Amino acid sequence: MKKAAPIFAALPAATARGLSVATAQRQHQPASPGTELPAESKAQAMSDVYWNVAEEYSRVCYFISLGRDPVFKNIFVKKMAPSPGERMLDVAGGTCEVTRRYLKYQDEVNGDRTSTVHVVDFNPGMLSVGKRRLADTQWMRDGRVTFAQGDAENLADIPDNSFDAYTISLGMHNLENKDKALAEAYRVLKPGGRFACMEYGVVELPVLRTVIDWYWDHALPYVIRALTSNHAAFLKMARSGRAFPHQHEFVKTIRNAGFYCHGQGYEAIRYGSAIAYFGIKPTYTPEKE
């Protein structure tokens, strides 16, 4: 099996209208007031949403993404190019979609049976799904996966400089304070540790962007209603994801947190339908002049 080229090799609303507003925000156009989730309630609101949809989350995401959700995650993990023997922190990783792919990569590509993953999620419902999915795996029998309920913005139970890699996949958009989450990611990573984040992106090709925006703004509400009785919850999730900052802006936020990002700091997946962000915690702190 050919090993993927490491990305770090060069490093030393619940309505269609609400979705349209989110799209306008991502393209830096004015939006009507009153369309954002209140900052003080966002964390609890999104936790309630994920509690309601935990059992059917992966299935519905597969269909509403037109089958692209697992493809995005496969590509994301390959671009991470995990190193043997790593200790990885998977934040907002309750259903273990990334954890499973990461450990499979370690086993099959690196021939590694020593790497471990600590999965943290704010929502116990999502964690219970992940635990059940991995319950009968050799990874669990070997003690390579552990779980804890926790807050990405305050990883109080995790010591400084304790992980080789940190990943958060389609979870950053749910956070009230992304700066705090990035500061915590920086803190818990060892010097030289790698940060990896995947989120929905803004497609750069105008024609394709028009098609995708039409799907999210107009077709998606009907697709969700056909798939689940929890349609309001899934629409709220979609609204949150679509309101995520443009990739050009979010990579600046990552750099401001102290991470070194090679080149443009991210890689587009499927023309920008999803974006993989990568950073590394420097092994030293540059002296200020």
N, C-alpha and C positions, 0 to 999 in steps of 0.2 A: 504494500500500500504506500503510495507516494505521500510523503509528509508535506503539509502545507508550509509555504514560506512564512517564517515568523514575522509578524507585524513589528516586533520589537527589535529585529535584527540590526536596524540602523541606529538604535538608541545607544550613547556612551552610558350640552344640556340635554338635557334629556329630550331635546327636540331637534328636528332638522335645522331650524333657524339657529339654535345654539351651536350646532356644528359649523354652520356657515360663518358665524361670528368668529369661532376659533380659527377657521381657515384664514379669515381676513387678518387676524392678529399675527399669525405665523408669516404672513406676507408683508408685515409692517404697515398695514392699512388701519385707519381709525376704526374702532369698534364702538358699538353702542354701550352706554354705561349699564352696570347691573348684570353683566353676562358672566363674570367670573365667580367661582365658588369663593365664599368669604374665607380669607386666609386663616382666621382663627378656628374655623370649623372643618377645614379641608381634610386634615389627617383623620379625624373621627368619621367624617362623611365617607371617605374612601375606604376606611376599614369596614364600615357597615356594608358598603357595596360589595367588597370582596368576601365578607362573611356570607352574604346571600348567594353568591355565585360560585363559591369554592368548588362544589362537587362537579359542576358542568363547565368550569372555566376553560379548560384546555379544548374541550369539544367545540364550544361555541366560538372561541377565538380562531380555531382552525377554519371554520366555515365563513365567519365574517371577514377573515383575511384572505378569502378565496384560496385557501390551502397554503398560503405563504408563511404563516407563523412558524411552523417547524423548519421550513427552509431557511428563514432568517436566523433562527437559533443555531442551526447546523453551521451556517456560514460564519456566524459570530464566533463560535467556539474554535473553528478552524483558523480564523484570523487571529485569535488569541494565541494559538500555537503553544499550549501549556508545556511547561518544563517538568521533567521527572522530579518526583520528590517534593513537589510544592505543597504548601498548606494554603488552601484557598478559602476565602470568606465569600459566600454567596448571599447577598443581601436582597430582600424582597424576593427570595427564591423558594417560597413555600412549597410549590408544586414540584420542585426539583427538575424542571425541564432543562435548565442549564447544568445543574449538578450531574444529572445522568449523562448528558453528552460530554461533559468535561471528563468524568471518570472513564467513560468508554474510550475517549481519545487517549487518555493516559495508558489504559490497558492495551489497546490495539495498535496505537501508533508508537508510543514510547516504550511499551513493554514494561510499564511501571506499576507496581502494586503497593507503593508506599505513600503516594500522594493522598491527601485527605481534604475533606470539605466540611466546613461548619456553615450550616444553613440558618439564616436569621430571617424572620418575617414578623411583621407587626400583627398579623392576623392568625389566630390559632386554627381557624377553619382551613386556611390554605396549608398550614404546617401539617395538619392531620392528613390531608390528601397526599402530601409528599411522603410522609412516613409510611403510609399504607402502600404507596406505589413501590417503595424501595424495600419494604419489609422482608421479602424473600430473596433479596440479592446477596451475592457474595460480599459486596461492599459493606453491607450492614453487618454481616457475620464477622467480617474482618475489622469492624470498628472504624471504617474509613469515612463514615458520615455521621455527624452529630447535628442536633437541632436545638434551637432556642428561640423563644419569642423575644423580639427586641425592636427597637426604634432606630431606623437608619440615621436619624438626626442626633441620637444620643446612645452610642454603643457602650454604655457605662460598664458592662461586664467584661469588655474585651480590653486587654492591656495594650499599651503603646507598642508599636514596632513588633507585632506578633504574627503577621501574615505575609506570605510571599505574593499573593494575588488577591484582588478584590473585584468582584463582578456584581453588577446590578443590571438586570435585563427587563426592560419595559416596566420599571418600577420607579425610576426617578421622577416621572411626570406626576406621580401621585403625592409627592412630598411637598409639604408646606414651605420648607426652607431648604432649597437646594445647596446653598452655601454651607449650611451646617452639616449637611450630609457629606459634602465633599471634604470638609474639614475633618470629619470623623474618619472618612476613608483614608485620608492622608495620615492621620494619627496612628491608625491601627496597622498600616502597612510598614514593613521593614524598609530601611533605606535600600533603594534599588527595586522595591516592590512595584508591582504592575497594577494599574487601575484600568478596568474595562467596563464600558457602559454601552448598552444598546437601547435606542429609542426610535420612535417613528420620526421620519425626516420629511423635508420639503423636496419633492422631486424637481430636479433641475431642468429636465426636458419639458418645455412648455406644453406640447401636445399631450404627453403622458400625464403631466400634472393636472391638466384640465379634466382628463378622463378619471383620474383617481379622485380628484376633488368632487367631481359629480357623483361618483359612487359613495363617498363618505357623506356628502351633504344631502343626497336625495334618495339613493337606493338603500343605504345601510339601515335606516330605521325600519324599513319593511322586511329586510333580511332578518334582522334581530327578532322582530315580532313573530316571524315564521319559525324561528329556532327555539325560542325560550319564553316562558312566562315571566322571567325576570328581565323583560326588555328594558324597563326604566333603568335598572342597575347597569346593564351593559351599555346603554346609550350614555350614561354618565361617565363610564370608563372611557368610551370613545371620545367624548368631549374633552376629558382630561388629557388624553394622549395627543389629540389634535392641537391643543393649546400649548404644547411644549415649544420652547424657543427654537428658532431657526438654528441649524447646525453651525453656521458661522458665528452665532452669538454664544451658543452654549460652550463651544470649545474655548472661548475667551474666559468663561467662568471657571472651567477646569484649570486653565493656566493660572488664573488669579488665586486659586487654592494652593498653588505651589508646585503643581505637577509639570514635568517637562513633557511636551507633546511634540513628536517629530512631524515635520512637514506641516500639513494643514490640520493635523491632530485628529483626524477621523477618516473613516472609509465608508463610502456609500455602498449599500447593499441593494441590489435590484434598482439601480438608477436613483437611489436616494429614498426609496420607500421606507427603508430603515437605515439608521446610521450607527456605525460602531465607532465609539470614541475610545482612544487609548492614551494613557499617560503613565509616567513613571515617577516615583518619588526619588528625588536626587539623593545620592549617597553622601552629599555634603551640603551645607548651607552657605551659599556665596556670601562673602563679606560685603556689607554695604559701604559705599564710598562716603 
